[in-house]
Amino acid sequence: MNIKKAADMFELTVDTLRYYERVGVIPPVHRNNSGYRDYATNDLNWIYLVKSLRKAGLSIESLIEFSTLAQLREKQNVEEAQKRVLGDQLQQLDNKIAEMNEVRDLLEYKINTYDEHIKKFKAGEVDPENIEKLWERKK
């Protein structure tokens, strides 16, 4: 598959795919006799993995480390190091999801109590001494 088709397949630009290969985010792609990149299934798997991990917030540096380790696999035992990179990123993603869930819960609470809060505010029932402490709300 040529670079244009690969880019379209994953809704990326051709420049992004070239950049990913140039900096080492994906392993070097085989070139055909004319010198054009010829993406195989393994290359497409790398692109899909990288795109997914980038959407989740994985840094380019971590992706370069992971890709570099994959390319060293034949020379040395790097499976544990690769697994560690992925595990670290999973932990960071889990932390981010937990934070986002907390914010989501707060937004949901604010929406569900909005009318009641406005009613109290308009009735003069809310003042600096009688104001809800959002951080102490029941979850």
Backbone bond lengths (Angstrom), bond angles and torsions (degrees), N, CA, C in turn:
res aa  C-N    CA-C-N  psi(-1)  N-CA   C-N-CA  omega(-1)  CA-C   N-CA-C  phi
1 M - - - 1.450 - - 1.526 108.01 -
2 N 1.324 116.32 137.36 1.456 118.97 -179.61 1.535 111.17 -80.69
3 I 1.316 116.06 170.52 1.462 121.56 -173.63 1.533 111.90 -64.67
4 K 1.319 117.70 -36.22 1.468 121.21 -179.63 1.527 110.35 -63.66
5 K 1.321 116.22 -45.86 1.466 120.34 179.80 1.529 110.65 -65.70
6 A 1.316 116.98 -40.36 1.465 120.76 178.78 1.526 110.30 -63.98
7 A 1.322 116.79 -43.12 1.466 120.65 179.08 1.524 110.28 -63.32
8 D 1.312 117.00 -45.57 1.467 120.94 179.28 1.527 111.45 -62.37
9 M 1.318 116.00 -39.96 1.461 121.32 -177.92 1.531 111.41 -57.01
10 F 1.329 115.98 -37.26 1.468 120.29 -175.94 1.533 112.79 -109.81
11 E 1.334 115.47 12.91 1.463 121.61 178.52 1.530 111.67 53.86
12 L 1.317 114.25 46.41 1.461 122.65 175.18 1.517 107.68 -119.05
13 T 1.311 115.67 168.94 1.461 118.40 175.14 1.526 109.39 -93.02
14 V 1.314 114.56 158.75 1.463 120.79 175.32 1.527 109.10 -59.65
15 D 1.329 116.42 -40.42 1.470 120.46 179.10 1.524 111.59 -61.18
16 T 1.330 117.08 -37.88 1.468 120.20 178.72 1.522 110.62 -63.66
17 L 1.323 116.63 -44.45 1.474 119.45 179.03 1.520 111.27 -63.51
18 R 1.310 116.75 -40.78 1.472 119.29 177.41 1.525 110.54 -63.53
19 Y 1.325 115.85 -42.30 1.470 120.74 178.65 1.530 110.51 -61.70
20 Y 1.328 117.18 -48.08 1.465 120.63 179.71 1.528 111.16 -55.75
21 E 1.315 116.53 -41.51 1.467 119.68 179.48 1.522 110.70 -71.43
22 R 1.324 116.95 -42.16 1.472 120.94 -177.32 1.532 112.17 -61.78
23 V 1.354 117.08 -42.77 1.467 119.25 -177.34 1.520 112.68 -86.99
24 G 1.327 117.68 -8.43 1.457 119.88 175.87 1.514 114.42 95.61
25 V 1.333 117.85 17.34 1.459 120.38 176.64 1.525 109.91 -71.83
26 I 1.320 116.43 -35.45 1.464 121.12 172.03 1.527 107.19 -120.15
27 P 1.318 116.66 149.60 1.469 119.26 178.60 1.534 110.54 -63.15
28 P 1.322 116.38 159.98 1.462 119.90 178.56 1.532 111.24 -56.01
29 V 1.319 115.42 137.10 1.467 121.66 -179.05 1.523 108.74 -92.01
30 H 1.333 115.35 137.56 1.473 121.17 177.98 1.523 109.73 -58.84
31 R 1.313 115.70 143.28 1.464 121.25 177.63 1.525 108.96 -111.09
32 N 1.321 115.52 142.39 1.468 119.76 178.70 1.531 109.83 -78.29
33 N 1.317 116.97 -176.87 1.467 121.86 -177.39 1.525 112.98 -61.20
34 S 1.322 116.58 -24.97 1.469 120.81 179.52 1.523 111.74 -87.40
35 G 1.330 117.66 -3.22 1.454 121.62 179.07 1.520 114.35 90.56
36 Y 1.327 117.15 3.05 1.459 120.62 179.05 1.525 110.55 -86.39
37 R 1.333 115.44 146.63 1.460 119.89 176.99 1.531 109.26 -62.34
38 D 1.333 114.53 138.38 1.457 121.26 179.58 1.535 107.04 -127.80
39 Y 1.336 115.74 95.55 1.463 121.96 -173.73 1.522 111.15 -74.20
40 A 1.326 115.52 124.29 1.455 122.76 175.96 1.535 108.25 -99.68
41 T 1.301 116.79 175.09 1.467 121.74 -178.63 1.518 111.82 -55.56
42 N 1.318 117.17 -42.28 1.463 119.99 179.59 1.531 111.43 -61.05
43 D 1.330 116.40 -41.22 1.468 120.65 177.78 1.530 110.53 -63.05
44 L 1.328 115.73 -42.18 1.463 120.49 179.68 1.526 110.74 -65.61
45 N 1.326 116.23 -36.79 1.468 119.69 175.38 1.528 110.72 -61.31
46 W 1.313 116.50 -42.11 1.467 120.47 178.15 1.525 110.85 -61.80
47 I 1.326 116.24 -44.06 1.465 120.00 -179.81 1.531 110.01 -62.01
48 Y 1.318 116.31 -45.68 1.467 120.66 179.40 1.528 110.77 -60.72
49 L 1.324 116.94 -45.62 1.458 121.46 179.41 1.525 110.59 -61.09
50 V 1.315 116.24 -47.68 1.464 120.71 -178.74 1.526 110.86 -62.89
51 K 1.308 117.26 -45.34 1.463 120.08 179.80 1.526 110.34 -60.60
52 S 1.321 116.66 -43.90 1.470 120.71 -179.84 1.521 111.19 -63.91
53 L 1.313 116.61 -44.86 1.466 120.51 -178.90 1.525 111.19 -68.02
54 R 1.323 117.59 -35.72 1.474 120.34 176.62 1.518 110.57 -64.99
55 K 1.341 117.39 -41.28 1.463 120.61 178.30 1.525 110.74 -61.30
56 A 1.312 116.10 -30.64 1.460 120.65 -179.85 1.523 111.96 -83.79
57 G 1.330 117.12 -2.67 1.452 120.16 175.42 1.515 115.46 101.88
58 L 1.308 117.42 6.42 1.463 120.05 179.48 1.520 109.78 -64.90
59 S 1.299 116.47 136.97 1.460 120.87 -178.03 1.526 111.28 -76.26
60 I 1.310 115.11 154.63 1.467 120.94 175.16 1.524 109.62 -58.68
61 E 1.329 116.61 -39.41 1.468 120.79 -179.05 1.527 111.44 -60.58
62 S 1.347 116.87 -43.54 1.465 120.29 178.69 1.519 111.04 -65.39
63 L 1.315 116.39 -38.34 1.464 119.71 178.48 1.526 111.21 -66.69
64 I 1.312 116.36 -38.84 1.472 119.94 176.88 1.525 109.46 -62.72
65 E 1.332 116.85 -43.91 1.467 120.61 178.63 1.525 110.73 -60.03
66 F 1.322 117.10 -46.21 1.456 121.43 -179.46 1.524 111.09 -62.26
67 S 1.315 116.95 -45.77 1.464 121.65 -179.79 1.525 111.32 -64.57
68 T 1.317 115.53 -42.07 1.469 119.95 179.01 1.517 110.24 -61.19
69 L 1.325 116.43 -43.09 1.466 120.28 178.15 1.528 110.78 -61.77
70 A 1.327 117.04 -40.31 1.469 120.48 179.59 1.520 111.02 -61.70
71 Q 1.317 116.71 -36.59 1.457 120.47 -178.76 1.527 112.05 -76.36
72 L 1.339 116.53 -18.87 1.468 120.52 177.91 1.517 112.09 -89.22
73 R 1.329 116.47 -8.53 1.462 121.46 -172.85 1.527 112.64 -51.07
74 E 1.320 117.22 -39.46 1.463 120.05 -178.24 1.527 111.68 -68.79
75 K 1.307 117.24 -25.37 1.463 121.14 -175.31 1.526 112.58 -93.82
76 Q 1.321 117.10 -29.80 1.455 120.12 -178.17 1.522 110.07 -152.11
77 N 1.315 116.08 165.59 1.456 122.10 -178.52 1.531 108.94 -81.06
78 V 1.309 116.34 104.96 1.466 120.16 -175.73 1.531 112.59 -119.77
79 E 1.324 116.69 4.39 1.460 119.35 -175.97 1.527 112.44 -56.86
80 E 1.318 117.21 -42.46 1.473 120.34 -179.29 1.528 111.10 -65.57
81 A 1.323 116.67 -37.88 1.463 119.60 178.58 1.529 110.36 -66.71
82 Q 1.322 116.79 -40.91 1.464 119.60 177.04 1.528 110.47 -63.68
83 K 1.301 115.51 -43.70 1.465 120.10 179.60 1.530 110.50 -61.92
84 R 1.322 116.99 -37.13 1.458 121.25 178.23 1.528 111.18 -65.02
85 V 1.338 116.64 -43.08 1.464 120.79 178.17 1.528 109.43 -58.52
86 L 1.323 116.20 -47.46 1.462 119.92 -179.80 1.525 111.31 -66.10
87 G 1.322 116.92 -40.30 1.469 120.95 178.82 1.520 112.04 -62.85
88 D 1.329 116.02 -42.35 1.472 120.05 177.29 1.520 110.78 -61.04
89 Q 1.310 115.60 -41.82 1.457 119.27 -179.57 1.525 111.49 -69.43
90 L 1.324 116.91 -35.86 1.462 120.23 176.69 1.525 110.24 -63.02
91 Q 1.322 117.01 -41.64 1.467 120.85 178.28 1.527 111.01 -63.13
92 Q 1.317 116.56 -43.46 1.470 119.91 177.72 1.521 111.10 -62.63
93 L 1.316 116.51 -40.56 1.460 120.64 178.86 1.528 110.63 -66.01
94 D 1.328 117.37 -42.68 1.463 120.91 177.19 1.526 110.97 -59.99
95 N 1.332 116.89 -41.07 1.464 120.60 177.42 1.524 111.03 -63.11
96 K 1.310 115.90 -42.42 1.467 121.08 179.86 1.530 110.32 -64.70
97 I 1.316 116.97 -42.10 1.469 121.21 178.63 1.521 110.07 -62.75
98 A 1.332 117.46 -42.04 1.468 120.82 178.78 1.524 110.48 -61.89
99 E 1.323 116.82 -43.11 1.468 120.26 178.05 1.520 110.77 -63.50
100 M 1.319 116.82 -42.91 1.460 120.39 -179.82 1.526 110.92 -65.76
101 N 1.327 117.50 -36.94 1.460 120.60 177.12 1.523 111.46 -64.23
102 E 1.326 116.80 -37.26 1.460 120.34 176.71 1.525 110.50 -63.19
103 V 1.315 116.91 -44.30 1.461 120.99 178.81 1.522 110.08 -66.13
104 R 1.313 116.99 -39.66 1.452 121.01 177.90 1.521 110.40 -60.98
105 D 1.326 116.79 -44.95 1.467 121.02 178.67 1.524 111.08 -60.87
106 L 1.331 116.59 -40.93 1.465 120.44 178.20 1.527 110.52 -63.11
107 L 1.324 116.82 -45.73 1.465 120.24 178.76 1.529 111.17 -61.80
108 E 1.305 116.44 -43.10 1.460 120.36 178.74 1.528 110.50 -61.71
109 Y 1.323 116.15 -43.35 1.462 121.04 177.68 1.526 110.84 -61.05
110 K 1.327 116.71 -46.42 1.463 120.60 -179.81 1.534 111.27 -61.50
111 I 1.302 117.31 -40.79 1.469 121.14 178.32 1.532 110.23 -64.97
112 N 1.330 115.81 -45.96 1.468 120.26 -177.16 1.524 112.93 -67.52
113 T 1.326 118.37 -26.67 1.471 120.91 -177.64 1.526 112.28 -108.46
114 Y 1.318 117.24 5.77 1.464 121.25 -174.33 1.524 112.22 -58.50
115 D 1.325 117.40 -52.75 1.469 120.37 -177.12 1.527 111.60 -60.34
116 E 1.326 115.49 -42.05 1.471 120.15 178.65 1.528 111.03 -63.24
117 H 1.323 116.70 -42.21 1.463 121.18 -179.87 1.532 110.87 -64.16
118 I 1.326 117.01 -44.72 1.464 121.19 179.62 1.528 110.06 -63.70
119 K 1.317 116.70 -40.61 1.477 120.90 178.52 1.532 110.33 -59.61
120 K 1.337 116.86 -46.40 1.472 120.94 178.71 1.525 111.27 -64.50
121 F 1.343 116.39 -40.07 1.463 120.94 179.52 1.524 110.26 -62.43
122 K 1.322 117.34 -46.25 1.465 121.65 -179.49 1.525 111.68 -67.01
123 A 1.316 117.03 -30.16 1.470 121.13 179.80 1.527 111.43 -82.03
124 G 1.337 116.94 -2.45 1.462 120.15 179.95 1.513 113.69 78.19
125 E 1.312 116.94 16.10 1.467 121.02 -178.81 1.528 112.65 -83.88
126 V 1.334 117.20 -5.89 1.462 121.45 -178.90 1.522 107.98 -114.32
127 D 1.328 114.89 122.75 1.461 121.08 175.35 1.518 107.51 -143.44
128 P 1.333 118.10 174.92 1.474 119.65 -176.69 1.529 114.29 -56.35
129 E 1.325 117.96 -25.28 1.468 120.72 179.43 1.523 111.73 -89.51
130 N 1.320 116.43 -18.84 1.460 121.41 -176.34 1.526 109.31 -126.35
131 I 1.307 115.02 63.93 1.461 119.97 -179.63 1.527 108.78 -127.96
132 E 1.280 114.44 142.43 1.466 120.53 -177.95 1.528 111.14 -65.18
133 K 1.312 115.03 139.72 1.466 121.64 173.98 1.534 106.23 -98.48
134 L 1.302 115.50 101.62 1.469 119.97 -174.36 1.529 112.15 -57.64
135 W 1.293 117.43 -35.82 1.458 120.19 -178.05 1.518 112.92 -69.18
136 E 1.354 116.74 -14.21 1.463 120.43 179.20 1.525 112.48 -105.36
137 R 1.321 117.69 5.95 1.463 120.72 -176.50 1.509 110.74 -63.90
138 K 1.322 114.17 154.72 1.467 120.01 176.39 1.514 108.56 -70.76
139 K 1.295 115.95 137.30 1.460 119.84 -178.87 1.502 110.07 -96.79
